[in-house]
Amino acid sequence: MIITSKYSLRIFLLFFTLAVGIGQVSQEGTPYSFDHKLSGEIPVMRMPVVDVEALLLEDENRPSGTPFRYGATLPVNLSLENSDVWKTLPKGDKIWRMKFESSGAFAISLVFDRFYLPPKSTLFVYSPDRKTVYGAYTSMNNNPDNIFATPLVPSDKIIVEIVIPSGGEKSDLSISELIHDYRD
């Protein structure tokens, strides 16, 4: 019975990893800020401290058959409309950047409960040291469910960078949750 559970868990994790990797097709490119000097600091959203010991204790006492948990889900409630961090670029395009910090996380992922990027827009997530960069996510990542989750970025800080072209359609993006990986 224990062997079956271990194999079932491994199969589940394999399919989950494949689904995440296949479901988040990204395009070539680099974030705009990597090639252009931008003025001002990136706004920071600091998440509440995660009680890892309490979570590990819960994990030890979880009922048999309960899925493996690797991270704590923290509410965010941040949209492009309720955070005034837009900057206009020289050619009229607009850029939105936000740094998320979740102290002690081995990795961070973000969940969008509204996800619509207009054509020619780009979204990147990356670690502040720029060693891990995911994206560009584009209008090709729009889906009927209007949801999206980023891959785990190995750091306790990540940056989201969005560029929307001037004169284009309006984007609709809302980050509902941050996943704080406490298990590595």
C-alpha positions as CSV (number, residue, x, y, z in Angstrom):
1,M,0.0,0.0,0.0
2,I,2.8,2.4,0.9
3,I,4.7,1.6,-2.3
4,T,1.5,2.3,-4.4
5,S,1.1,5.7,-2.7
6,K,4.8,6.6,-3.4
7,Y,4.4,5.7,-7.1
8,S,1.0,7.5,-7.3
9,L,2.6,10.6,-5.9
10,R,5.5,10.4,-8.3
11,I,3.2,9.9,-11.3
12,F,1.0,12.8,-10.1
13,L,4.1,15.1,-9.7
14,L,5.4,14.1,-13.1
15,F,2.0,14.9,-14.8
16,F,1.7,18.1,-12.8
17,T,5.2,19.3,-13.9
18,L,4.4,18.4,-17.6
19,A,1.1,20.2,-17.5
20,V,2.6,23.3,-16.0
21,G,5.5,23.3,-18.5
22,I,3.3,22.6,-21.5
23,G,0.5,25.0,-20.5
24,Q,2.8,28.0,-20.1
25,V,4.2,28.5,-23.6
26,S,6.6,31.4,-23.6
27,Q,8.1,33.4,-26.5
28,E,11.7,34.5,-27.0
29,G,12.9,37.8,-25.6
30,T,14.2,39.6,-22.6
31,P,12.5,42.0,-20.2
32,Y,12.5,45.6,-21.4
33,S,14.3,46.7,-18.3
34,F,17.3,44.4,-19.0
35,D,18.3,46.5,-22.1
36,H,17.0,49.9,-21.0
37,K,17.8,52.0,-18.0
38,L,14.6,52.9,-16.1
39,S,14.4,55.6,-13.5
40,G,13.0,55.1,-10.1
41,E,12.7,52.1,-7.8
42,I,10.5,49.1,-8.4
43,P,7.6,49.1,-5.9
44,V,7.7,46.2,-3.4
45,M,4.9,44.1,-2.0
46,R,6.0,42.4,1.2
47,M,4.1,39.3,2.1
48,P,3.3,38.3,5.7
49,V,5.7,35.9,7.4
50,V,4.9,32.2,6.8
51,D,4.9,30.0,9.9
52,V,6.8,27.1,8.3
53,E,6.9,25.0,11.5
54,A,3.1,25.0,11.8
55,L,2.8,24.1,8.1
56,L,5.3,21.2,8.4
57,L,3.4,19.9,11.5
58,E,0.1,20.1,9.5
59,D,1.8,18.2,6.6
60,E,2.9,15.5,9.0
61,N,-0.6,15.0,10.3
62,R,-2.5,15.2,7.0
63,P,-4.9,12.4,6.3
64,S,-3.7,9.5,4.1
65,G,-4.3,10.2,0.4
66,T,-4.1,14.0,0.8
67,P,-2.1,15.6,-1.9
68,F,1.4,16.7,-1.2
69,R,1.7,20.4,-0.3
70,Y,4.9,22.3,-1.1
71,G,3.8,25.8,-0.6
72,A,1.7,28.2,1.4
73,T,-0.9,30.2,-0.5
74,L,-0.9,33.9,0.4
75,P,-3.7,36.2,-0.8
76,V,-2.5,39.2,-2.9
77,N,-5.4,41.0,-4.6
78,L,-3.4,43.2,-6.9
79,S,-4.5,44.3,-10.3
80,L,-3.0,46.7,-12.8
81,E,-5.8,49.1,-11.9
82,N,-5.4,49.2,-8.1
83,S,-1.6,49.7,-8.2
84,D,-0.4,52.9,-9.8
85,V,3.0,51.9,-10.9
86,W,2.7,52.5,-14.7
87,K,5.5,54.4,-16.5
88,T,5.3,55.6,-20.0
89,L,8.3,54.6,-22.2
90,P,9.8,56.9,-24.9
91,K,7.8,55.4,-27.7
92,G,4.5,55.7,-25.8
93,D,4.4,52.0,-24.6
94,K,3.7,51.5,-20.9
95,I,5.6,49.4,-18.4
96,W,4.4,48.0,-15.1
97,R,6.8,46.4,-12.6
98,M,6.3,45.1,-9.1
99,K,8.7,43.2,-6.8
100,F,7.2,40.6,-4.5
101,E,9.0,39.5,-1.3
102,S,8.2,36.5,0.8
103,S,10.9,36.1,3.4
104,G,12.3,32.6,3.7
105,A,10.7,31.2,0.5
106,F,12.8,28.7,-1.5
107,A,10.8,29.8,-4.5
108,I,7.7,31.9,-5.5
109,S,4.9,31.5,-8.0
110,L,2.1,33.9,-8.7
111,V,-1.5,33.0,-9.6
112,F,-3.5,35.3,-11.8
113,D,-7.3,35.1,-11.4
114,R,-7.8,37.4,-14.4
115,F,-5.3,37.1,-17.3
116,Y,-5.7,38.9,-20.6
117,L,-2.8,40.3,-22.5
118,P,-3.5,42.3,-25.7
119,P,-1.5,41.6,-28.8
120,K,2.2,42.7,-28.7
121,S,2.2,42.8,-24.9
122,T,4.8,40.9,-22.9
123,L,4.9,39.6,-19.3
124,F,8.0,38.4,-17.6
125,V,8.7,37.1,-14.1
126,Y,12.3,36.9,-12.9
127,S,14.6,36.8,-9.9
128,P,16.2,40.1,-8.9
129,D,19.6,38.6,-9.7
130,R,18.3,37.9,-13.2
131,K,19.5,34.3,-13.1
132,T,16.0,32.9,-13.5
133,V,13.7,34.5,-16.2
134,Y,10.4,33.2,-17.4
135,G,8.6,34.7,-20.4
136,A,7.8,36.4,-22.6
137,Y,4.2,35.5,-22.0
138,T,2.0,37.1,-24.6
139,S,-1.6,37.1,-25.9
140,M,-0.8,33.5,-26.9
141,N,-1.2,32.6,-23.2
142,N,-4.7,34.0,-23.0
143,N,-7.2,31.3,-22.4
144,P,-11.0,30.9,-22.0
145,D,-10.7,30.5,-18.2
146,N,-8.8,33.8,-17.9
147,I,-6.4,32.3,-15.4
148,F,-2.6,31.8,-15.4
149,A,0.1,30.7,-13.0
150,T,3.8,31.4,-13.3
151,P,6.4,28.8,-12.8
152,L,8.3,28.7,-9.5
153,V,11.1,31.3,-9.5
154,P,13.8,30.0,-7.1
155,S,14.1,33.1,-4.8
156,D,12.3,34.7,-1.9
157,K,11.9,37.8,-4.2
158,I,10.6,38.0,-7.7
159,I,9.8,40.8,-10.2
160,V,6.8,40.9,-12.6
161,E,7.3,43.1,-15.6
162,I,4.6,43.9,-18.1
163,V,4.9,46.0,-21.3
164,I,1.7,47.1,-23.1
165,P,2.0,48.8,-26.5
166,S,0.6,52.3,-26.9
167,G,-2.8,52.6,-28.6
168,G,-3.6,49.0,-28.2
169,E,-6.3,47.1,-26.4
170,K,-6.6,47.3,-22.6
171,S,-5.1,44.5,-20.6
172,D,-6.9,42.7,-17.7
173,L,-4.5,41.2,-15.2
174,S,-5.1,40.5,-11.6
175,I,-2.8,38.6,-9.2
176,S,-4.8,36.8,-6.6
177,E,-2.3,34.6,-4.9
178,L,1.4,34.1,-4.2
179,I,2.7,30.6,-3.6
180,H,5.5,30.6,-1.0
181,D,7.5,27.4,-1.5
182,Y,8.5,26.4,2.0
183,R,9.8,22.8,1.2
184,D,12.3,23.4,-1.6
